[in-house]
């Protein structure tokens, strides 16, 4: 019976998540895409700026 209960729980869970909240899931995907898009554009620039600041100090040492 425990296996049947687990199977029922796993079968009911995706239906509730996908059918009841499609709009929230879509908005979450869009926000995560924008968040990672901004990070992928800002982090390399910030990393380059940090490296440029550290290189003269390393050369002096």
C-alpha contacts under 8 A as a table, 3 or more apart, distances in Angstrom:
res1	aa1	res2	aa2	distance
1	X	4	X	5.11
1	X	5	X	6.21
2	X	5	X	5.04
2	X	6	X	6.25
3	X	6	X	5.14
3	X	7	X	6.19
4	X	7	X	5.06
4	X	8	X	6.09
5	X	8	X	5.09
5	X	9	X	6.09
6	X	9	X	5.04
6	X	10	X	6.17
7	X	10	X	5.20
7	X	11	X	6.07
8	X	11	X	5.07
8	X	12	X	6.08
9	X	12	X	5.28
9	X	13	X	6.04
10	X	13	X	5.29
10	X	14	X	7.03
11	X	14	X	6.36
11	X	15	X	7.09
12	X	15	X	5.44
12	X	16	X	6.38
13	X	16	X	5.39
13	X	17	X	6.25
14	X	17	X	4.96
14	X	18	X	5.87
15	X	18	X	5.38
15	X	19	X	5.61
15	X	20	X	7.61
16	X	19	X	5.58
16	X	20	X	5.36
16	X	21	X	7.58
17	X	20	X	5.82
17	X	21	X	5.87
17	X	22	X	7.72
18	X	21	X	5.76
18	X	22	X	5.60
18	X	25	X	7.75
19	X	22	X	6.00
21	X	24	X	5.36
21	X	25	X	6.15
22	X	25	X	5.12
22	X	26	X	6.09
23	X	26	X	5.04
23	X	27	X	6.14
24	X	27	X	5.09
24	X	28	X	6.00
25	X	28	X	5.05
25	X	29	X	6.18
26	X	29	X	5.14
26	X	30	X	6.25
27	X	30	X	5.07
27	X	31	X	6.09
28	X	31	X	5.13
28	X	32	X	6.06
29	X	32	X	5.15
29	X	33	X	6.05
30	X	33	X	5.04
30	X	34	X	6.16
31	X	34	X	5.11
31	X	35	X	5.95
32	X	35	X	4.93
32	X	36	X	6.05
33	X	36	X	5.34
33	X	37	X	5.89
34	X	37	X	4.90
34	X	38	X	6.09
35	X	38	X	5.31
35	X	39	X	6.25
36	X	39	X	4.88
36	X	40	X	6.00
37	X	40	X	5.23
37	X	41	X	6.38
38	X	41	X	5.19
38	X	42	X	6.06
39	X	42	X	5.16
39	X	43	X	5.57
40	X	43	X	5.77
40	X	44	X	6.89
41	X	44	X	6.44
41	X	45	X	7.11
42	X	45	X	5.35
42	X	46	X	6.13
43	X	46	X	5.03
43	X	47	X	5.92
44	X	47	X	4.91
44	X	48	X	6.04
45	X	48	X	5.11
45	X	49	X	6.22
46	X	49	X	5.08
46	X	50	X	6.23
47	X	50	X	5.11
47	X	51	X	6.16
48	X	51	X	5.07
48	X	52	X	6.10
49	X	52	X	5.12
49	X	53	X	6.29
50	X	53	X	5.09
50	X	54	X	6.16
51	X	54	X	4.97
51	X	55	X	5.91
52	X	55	X	5.37
52	X	56	X	7.24
53	X	56	X	6.43
53	X	57	X	7.33
54	X	57	X	5.31
54	X	58	X	6.21
55	X	58	X	5.07
55	X	59	X	6.12
56	X	59	X	5.00
56	X	60	X	6.13
57	X	60	X	5.12
57	X	61	X	6.26
58	X	61	X	5.14
